[in-house]
Amino acid sequence: MSLPGPSITVQSINVALVKLQCLGVVSCHGKLTLTARSMVKGKGKKKTIESAVTIGTVSFSISGKEKKTVRVKLNATGRTLLDTDIGRLTAGLAIRVLEPDPPKTKTESVVLILQKPRGNKRKNK
C-alpha cells in the first residue's frame, strides 16, 4: 500500500478523502483508522492529559496496481477537533493491510485540510 502524500482533503467537515495505491498484482484488503490527539482535563488538581482518540475508520478493497480514493467518515470528535483547529488537524493514519498475507500495519503522520466551499465569493461594489 502506498499513500501519495501527507495531506488529506476533508469535504464539508464530514468526509476525509484518502488516496491509496495497491502496489502488488494481487488485490489489497484492509482497514484505515484516523486518530488525533485530544486534551482531557482532570478534575481538581489533576493534570491535563493528552490522549489519542479515533476520529474515523473504514474498510477498503483495491484491485492490484490500482489507485483509489477511500472515503473516511469523521465521527463527532473528529469534526469538533477539525473545526476548532481552523480547518487543519494533524492526525495519525494507520493502514492495516489484511491481504495479501502476511497482515501488517503501517502508520503515517498526516494533515487533514478542510476543503473550502466553492462559489461563495463576495462581489465588491
N, C-alpha and C positions, 0 to 999 in steps of 0.2 A: 504494500500500500504506500502511496505517495501523496503528500499534501503539498500543493503548489506554492503556498506562501504562508506567512504568519498572520495575515489579516483575513477576517471572516465578515462578510456583509450580513447585516441584520435588516430584514424588511419589516417596517411598521412595528418595531419593538417586540414582535411575536416570534418570528422565524429566522433562525440563523442558517445561512446557505454555505455548506461546507463542500468544497470541491475536492474530490478524491480521484485517484487513478489506481486501477489494479495493474500491477506491473507484470504479473505472470500470465501464462497462457490459460491457466485454469481460473474459474470464477473465484471471486473473493467474497466471503460472507463474514459478517461481524457486527459489532456494536460500537457506537460512538457515545462518549459521555463527556459533556462540558461541565467543568467545575470552576468556581470562583471563590475568592477569599471574602469572608464576611466577618465583621466585628461583632462579637457578642459581649455585652456589658454585664458584669457580675453585680449582684446586689450588695449594698453596704460598702465595705472596704475591699471587696473582691476586685481584682484587676479585670481590665478588658481583655478578652481572649480572641485571637484571630483563628478562624477555623475554615476549612474548605467545605463548600456546600455544592451539591449537584444542582445545576441550573437547566439541564436538558439531556435527554438520552433518546437514541433511535437505533434500530437495527438496519443493516444495509446489505445489499447483494449487488455485486458489479461483475459483469462478464469480463473475461480475460482481456488484457490490454485495452480496456475501455476507461474513459473518463466519465464521471457522473457527479452531479450536484445533489448532495443529500440534504434534505430539509430537516432541521432540528427545531422542534417547537420549544421555546423557552418557558419554564414554569414561572409562577408569580415572583419567586425570589430573584430569578434571572432578569425578569423585566424590571423589577424595582432597582436592582443594582445597576443595570444599564441606564435606566432613567436618571438615577441620582449621580451617575458618573458622567453626565452630559454627553451621552451618546457614544462613549468609548469605555470598554471594560477589558482589562487584562484577565485572561482565563487560561485554564488548562484543558487540553483536548486529549482524551485517552482513546486511542483507536485499538479496539480488541478484535483481532482477526482470528476467527474460529476455523475457517477453511481457506486456503489449503493447510494441511497439517504441517507442523505442529502449531497449536494455538499460541499466539504471542500478543503482547500489549506494547504499544508504542505511545509515549506521552509527549506532546508538543506544547509549547507556550504560544498562545495566540492572542490577538486583539480583536474583540468584537467591535465593529463600527456600524452604528445606526445609519442606514441609508436615508438621506434627506428626501422628503416628498418633492416630486417634480410638478411644475406648472403653477406653483403658488408664489410667483414673483410679483413684487409690488411694482405698480406703474407710477413713475414720477410725473407730476403735473406741474 
